[in-house]
């Protein structure tokens, strides 16, 4: 399924799985993919989210509230070096991959369609972000709204940048 996804996008999906598990969810949703994109230190998708006003820590707290959690667990993983965090996330996801919910499946399908439309051989994180915003109703859009970010405006900006 992911043979047309570049390594950065696969890393986003792996880390989204960890995010879902951290939140105690039984499936990986569009919201988890969005959180994972926002947590990236580099890349256009992360920059676009940050420019729109999305703060990864604030978004995670909002997701925790939406999941009914206090977010008071110890975050020992935060002290790990970035490479070790990525490795740990990959190992954990290989052992306990969560299924994708409908929102996430649609976003991933949309991302592949969008990548093809813009002539890309591989699905990149920017395409995944565009795919997350393509669905009118999704947990990703709902989280953006909760954060005061107008998803329609963000979608238009991303479409323009991808076309540019």
Backbone torsions as a table, in degrees:
resi	resn	phi	psi	omega
1	UNK	NA	-32.8	-173.6
2	UNK	-106.2	18.1	-178.8
3	UNK	-64.7	-23.2	178.7
4	UNK	-96.3	13.1	179.9
5	UNK	-102.1	135.7	177.6
6	UNK	-75.4	168.3	-174.0
7	UNK	-63.6	-33.6	179.0
8	UNK	-65.6	-37.9	179.9
9	UNK	-70.9	-39.3	176.6
10	UNK	-62.9	-40.0	177.7
11	UNK	-62.2	-40.4	177.6
12	UNK	-59.4	-43.2	-178.8
13	UNK	-67.2	-42.4	178.4
14	UNK	-60.8	-45.7	-179.6
15	UNK	-69.7	-29.4	175.3
16	UNK	-65.6	-37.4	176.5
17	UNK	-61.4	-43.4	177.2
18	UNK	-63.3	-39.7	178.9
19	UNK	-61.4	-44.7	179.3
20	UNK	-62.7	-43.2	178.9
21	UNK	-64.3	-41.2	179.2
22	UNK	-60.4	-35.2	180.0
23	UNK	-84.0	0.5	177.5
24	UNK	75.3	24.1	-178.2
25	UNK	-86.8	156.8	179.3
26	UNK	-102.9	4.4	174.1
27	UNK	-151.0	159.5	179.2
28	UNK	-92.8	124.3	-176.2
29	UNK	-111.9	173.9	175.5
30	UNK	-59.8	-35.0	177.9
31	UNK	-60.2	-41.2	179.5
32	UNK	-67.4	-37.7	176.1
33	UNK	-63.5	-41.8	178.7
34	UNK	-63.6	-44.3	177.6
35	UNK	-60.1	-42.0	179.8
36	UNK	-64.2	-42.0	176.8
37	UNK	-61.3	-43.0	-178.6
38	UNK	-66.7	-25.6	-179.8
39	UNK	-83.6	-6.8	178.6
40	UNK	-68.3	139.9	-179.5
41	UNK	-83.5	-24.5	-178.5
42	UNK	-132.7	167.0	174.3
43	UNK	108.1	152.7	-177.8
44	UNK	-62.2	-43.0	-177.0
45	UNK	-58.7	-46.3	178.9
46	UNK	-63.7	-43.2	179.2
47	UNK	-62.0	-41.1	-179.8
48	UNK	-65.1	-41.2	177.9
49	UNK	-64.7	-44.3	179.9
50	UNK	-64.8	-40.1	178.6
51	UNK	-64.2	-29.5	178.5
52	UNK	-78.3	-7.5	177.9
53	UNK	105.8	10.5	-178.9
54	UNK	-86.3	119.1	174.9
55	UNK	-102.1	123.8	-174.1
56	UNK	-59.0	-40.8	-178.9
57	UNK	-68.5	-41.7	177.8
58	UNK	-64.7	-40.9	179.5
59	UNK	-63.4	-41.6	179.1
60	UNK	-63.0	-42.5	178.5
61	UNK	-63.1	-40.1	177.6
62	UNK	-63.2	-41.4	178.3
63	UNK	-65.0	-38.5	177.5
64	UNK	-62.6	-43.8	177.9
65	UNK	-62.0	-42.3	-179.7
66	UNK	-65.2	-31.0	179.3
67	UNK	-85.1	-4.4	178.9
68	UNK	80.2	26.8	-179.5
69	UNK	-112.2	154.4	177.3
70	UNK	-86.1	-19.1	-178.8
71	UNK	72.4	26.3	-175.5
72	UNK	-97.4	16.2	178.7
73	UNK	-75.9	154.6	179.3
74	UNK	-70.4	134.8	-177.6
75	UNK	-104.4	66.8	-179.0
76	UNK	-65.9	-25.0	-179.4
77	UNK	-68.2	-24.9	-178.5
78	UNK	-62.6	-26.8	-178.1
79	UNK	-82.6	-7.9	-178.2
80	UNK	-77.4	151.0	173.2
81	UNK	-63.5	153.4	-174.9
82	UNK	-55.1	-44.8	-178.9
83	UNK	-62.1	-39.2	179.1
84	UNK	-69.8	-36.7	176.7
85	UNK	-60.5	-45.7	-179.4
86	UNK	-62.5	-46.1	179.2
87	UNK	-60.3	-45.8	180.0
88	UNK	-61.1	-43.6	179.1
89	UNK	-62.1	-40.8	179.7
90	UNK	-65.8	-43.7	178.9
91	UNK	-62.2	-46.3	-179.1
92	UNK	-62.9	-42.4	-176.8
93	UNK	-69.4	-32.2	178.3
94	UNK	-67.8	-29.3	-178.8
95	UNK	-85.7	-30.9	-173.3
96	UNK	-142.2	54.0	179.7
97	UNK	-63.5	132.4	176.5
98	UNK	-86.8	150.2	175.4
99	UNK	-72.8	153.4	175.6
100	UNK	-79.2	137.9	172.3
101	UNK	-81.9	176.8	-175.6
102	UNK	-59.9	-42.7	178.8
103	UNK	-58.1	-45.8	-178.6
104	UNK	-66.5	-42.0	178.5
105	UNK	-60.4	-44.9	179.6
106	UNK	-63.2	-43.7	-179.7
107	UNK	-61.6	-41.7	-179.6
108	UNK	-67.5	-41.5	176.6
109	UNK	-63.3	-43.4	178.3
110	UNK	-62.4	-40.2	179.7
111	UNK	-59.4	-43.0	178.8
112	UNK	-64.6	-41.2	177.7
113	UNK	-63.1	-44.7	-178.8
114	UNK	-64.7	-42.4	178.1
115	UNK	-58.3	-45.4	178.4
116	UNK	-63.2	-40.4	-179.9
117	UNK	-60.8	-35.3	-178.9
118	UNK	-95.9	12.4	173.0
119	UNK	76.5	20.0	179.8
120	UNK	-89.8	136.7	177.4
121	UNK	-75.3	-26.1	-177.2
122	UNK	-124.9	146.9	174.6
123	UNK	-79.0	121.6	-178.9
124	UNK	-106.5	165.4	179.9
125	UNK	-54.3	-33.2	178.9
126	UNK	-63.4	-38.6	177.6
127	UNK	-68.5	-37.6	177.8
128	UNK	-63.3	-42.8	177.4
129	UNK	-61.5	-44.2	177.8
130	UNK	-62.3	-38.6	177.5
131	UNK	-64.9	-36.5	177.3
132	UNK	-64.0	-33.9	-177.5
133	UNK	-87.5	-11.8	-176.5
134	UNK	-68.9	-31.4	-179.9
135	UNK	-80.1	130.5	-179.5
136	UNK	-62.6	-39.5	-179.0
137	UNK	-123.7	114.4	177.2
138	UNK	-155.5	164.3	178.3
139	UNK	-66.0	-28.6	178.1
140	UNK	-67.2	-47.3	178.1
141	UNK	-63.7	-38.7	179.3
142	UNK	-62.8	-40.9	177.9
143	UNK	-65.8	-43.3	178.0
144	UNK	-58.6	-43.7	178.7
145	UNK	-61.4	-43.3	178.8
146	UNK	-61.4	-27.2	179.7
147	UNK	-90.1	0.0	179.2
148	UNK	79.9	20.9	179.8
149	UNK	-103.7	127.0	-180.0
150	UNK	-79.3	105.0	-174.2
151	UNK	-65.8	-31.9	179.9
152	UNK	-65.5	-42.1	177.2
153	UNK	-63.8	-43.6	178.9
154	UNK	-61.9	-42.1	179.5
155	UNK	-61.4	-43.2	179.3
156	UNK	-63.3	-41.2	178.8
157	UNK	-63.7	-42.7	-178.9
158	UNK	-67.1	-44.6	178.1
159	UNK	-58.0	-41.4	179.1
160	UNK	-64.5	-42.8	-179.4
161	UNK	-68.3	-38.8	178.6
162	UNK	-66.9	-35.5	-179.5
163	UNK	-75.4	-25.9	-171.4
164	UNK	-70.5	NA	NA
